[in-house]
């Protein structure tokens, strides 16, 4: 299903084409939010594949480390706010292995994590013709099998067995030779291609590579403008994107256990928090979970300068790190695209309208309803119900079901034109108080 924006009514593919513009001087059902995505260099796991993780999942089997381990830091940070995380292992490498004739044990996945695996072969105490073959990860038993021949061994979550013959006892044969290669920019491109087919709200780039930042920014702009997929990207120190679909994190935080995160690492939390934020909620002055300070504090003047550039920053406040303002990198305001497009809460409302009306149209109308007065009225009633729901939860305001939406026939027999006036609600961020002393 195609989507995006339109200049004239000349589209070829069936789809929903929506333009958002500012009106004059003004600064169905809701779809689910909460899906974020990160592509990471990892030391274990299936390479070049997407894996869905939720908070507290058993990552020991899928990614080689317990969820609470330091290696899972960025995944934990993202899942502090996201409902689920699409994780993609960018890199590959060489799997570790060991040979204890006639048995060969090879790590299931490439990466240095495989070097912490050990195989122990012992004679079975109850049957002298059998042997206990145990797989250990950092000294912890993860698999144990009793066999009389190597070919009877079944590959487990961590090791693939091969060979034929009678096992030879060994007190412990560690696997070795496992390597983790570094990802290339081409690996990121392959990741983004896979991600495009999935449903998500935000994608984060944990990298300082300027060329990759431009790739992610261009990717998001294309999805939003040409594909009708209203999503956002989070990167570090890239305000030049100047686009409502790109958030640029300027500084980092310090966690309660002393872990110091820079802007690049803090991208993970911002990615998850943005995906998990409700359509009627702002992250402005929202506290970074478990953070007690800011890494890279800014002065008042520096803070104002960063905000003017469209940078997402953290500010220290009462032993916490809070979001100074929930903004994106858009700063090139025009009469058709005013300052409110720089506010992420507003963008979430507009994105939800675009994504949800597209979903409603695809699910219930396209190819199923006549393009006549009755059919257009039916679609209009669905749009009114949806926008009324947004107003009821405080996402939009002043919506007039009679005056603010029209559904008319398009230039071609199979097209319709939907025009909606909508006023997103923003959060109170500035209070100007006048106190009269008498």
Secondary structure, DSSP 8 states (H G I E B T S, - for coil): -EEE--SSS---SSEEE------TT---------EEEEEE--SSS-TT-EEEE-TT--HHHHHSS-TTSGGGHHHHHHTTT-SEEEEEE---EE--EEEETTEEEEESS-SGGGGGEEEEEEE-SS-TT-EEEEEEETTEEEEEEEESSGGG----SSEEEE--S----EEEEE-B--EE----HHHHHHHHHHHHTS--SEEE-----HHHHHHHHHHHHHHHHTS----EEEEES-GGG-STTEEEE--EEEETTS-EE-HHHHHHHHHHHHHHS-TT---TT-B-TTEEEEES---HHHHHHHHHTTEE-EEE-SSSEEES--B-S-----SSS-GGGGBHHHHHHHHHHHHHHHHHHHHHTTTTS-SSHHHHHHHHHHHHHHHHHHHHTTSEES--TTTSEEEEE-SSTT-EEEEE--EE--------------
